[in-house]
Amino acid sequence: MALNPLQILNCAKNFGRLYDIEKATLKNTLKYLSKHQLDFENRRLYINSISSHALDDKDFYAIVNDYGELLEKVVIEMTEQTEISEDDLDRIRVRLEKNNMSLAIDDYGTGYSNTSNLLRYDPEVVKIDRSLISGIDQNPKAQKIVSKMVEYFHSSGYTALAEGVETSEELKTMIYFGVDLIQGYYVSKPKPVLIHDISENIREEIVAYSIEAGDKDKKVFHAEDNDVIDLAEMYKKRYSDIFLGTGTFTLSGKAEDDHAVPLSVTVGSGVDCVIHLKNAWLTTYGELPNIKLGTGSRVRIVCSGEDHIDGRGIYVPEGSSLELVGSGELYVRSESKDCYAIGTDSGQPCGRITVAMTGVLDITANGDKCVGIGGGGCKDGIVIAGGDIAVNCSGDRCVGIGSIDGDADVTISNCGCRLKLAAGMSVGVGAVKGSADISISDYNMSCELSGNNLTAVGVMSNGTGRICILDGRLSISMKGRTLNCVGTRDGELDCELKNTVFKLYCEGGSVSGIGDKTGKGDVTAQSCQFDVMFLTGDGWWLGSPNGTLSVVDCKKDIKINE
């Protein structure tokens, strides 16, 4: 019956033969290395050692005579489960130094692999035990511990190796923390033959995560609960990233020359976090967001003073939630080929976004595809519940608030909102396609759009769902080819209007006012005032040809081509 390594070690311990195991392990692995030198041309051989049973001088130097320079490729792993004596440790150090061998500490974070022994051994490589890594993507406490470990290892000159990585999410988390080496079943399971390369899929995944994480040599500041972080000081100390876990944090300050500080802020996965921005000026380079929420995180940003976020905006992935509050002024500037100010790019749905400020939120987004607030879809919901909101977008395809490539759920109330979009195809509030559930109440909103195919509120074409607009004032000004003020084209999108003043001005080849010029959505209007001026060769101002229309106690001044 075959025995596994642990069973062999237990048997050897019971029979007092651990020394023989140590000797056989070193001789056999070096013999294999000798026969396969070409395979190890750019690789190193890690050998587990029972350090309390280190070979005596006679046996060790007999091995040195047989294999000589090959020992330079060897990394000895300390796997001892009992404390090693100072005499044994001194002997090991001398042998390593004389033969250019390296030392690794195994299973760091358990047993005798602790900080005091780390200082005693002074290894080249520290292997973080799998018990700390298992499920780390969903464990904020482990994230905090391990990220601090990696930061400490790097500052002390150690190489950090993650053991027991068994999922893609664990791999991504450890790469982001900046570990140097990865070991685990997800990368490659143990095999009886040499594997020259891991699978292409895993290689591509590692490259993608590494690019997303940015420069591996970046310096990350891991904040503690209640930390007040001076951004200018972070920059002076050459930090490139700030990592936030569960807790409350304050970010403040700007560079001495009144410019934004180049720092990326990342919130861990699954954490509850409050971020106070107090006259904070942040920017970022490359593709990294200014502030990135982890999956499943719940983040509240409190704005005071004048805050600036320039570069790639605030990333809010599906399953996470962001709430913006405060009486300050927040200016978000985002520019890239596929960009967002708050939310996600066109290729993925965003999480839940709530804006409940009493101050100012001013957004500018420029790109081929761009979203002010929202993403590729926003079924988790976008809620604008206060503040003075301004959204400016320009590009080829733009959405001010909502979804650029999926369904949209948007609620706007108790605010002033100004949207200005210039694009070949753009939607002020709603979605380019799909279904929309839009509720607007107690508001004062203006939409100024220019381009070819434009929709102020609703879905560009073939839209379904509902629009409810109550108790406010909506001013729309559009110039383009195919224009929809409120509603959709060729769809079934119902509109309910009440106690609202509509001021609609459109210049275009084909104009649909409120409803669906070619579809069948139902429209009800009660106690509304309509001031309409269309300059078009093909105009339709209210209702749908194949839907019902109900108008009660409304005033209207309609001018088409007058």
Secondary structure, 3 states (H helix, E strand, C coil): CCCCHHHHHHHHHHCCCHHHHHHHHHHHHHHHHHHCHHHHCCCCEEEEECHHHCCCHHHHHHHHHHHHHHHHHEEEEECCCCCCCHHHHHHHHHHHHHCCCEEEEEEECCCCCCHHHHHHHCCCEEEECHHHHCCHHHCHHHHHHHHHHHHHHHHCCCEEEECCCCCHHHHHHHHHHCCCEECCCCCCCCCCCCCCCCCHHHHHHHHHHHHHHCCCCCCEEECCCCCEEEHHHHHHCCCCEEEECCEEEEEEECCCCCCCEECEEEECCCCEEEEEEEEEEEECCCCCCCEEECCCCEEEEEEECEEEEEECCEECECCCEEEEEECCEEEEEEECCEEEEEECCCCCEECEEEECCCCEEEEEEEEEEEEEEEECEEEEEEEECCCEEEEEEEEEEEEEEEECCCCEEEEEEEEEEEEEEEEEEEEEEEECCCEEEEEEEEEEEEEEEEEEEEEEEEECCCCEEEEEEEEEEEEEEEEEEEEEEEEECCCEEEEEEEEEEEEEEEEEEEEEEEEECCCCCCEEEECCEEEEEEEECCEEEEECCCCCEEEECCEEEEEECC
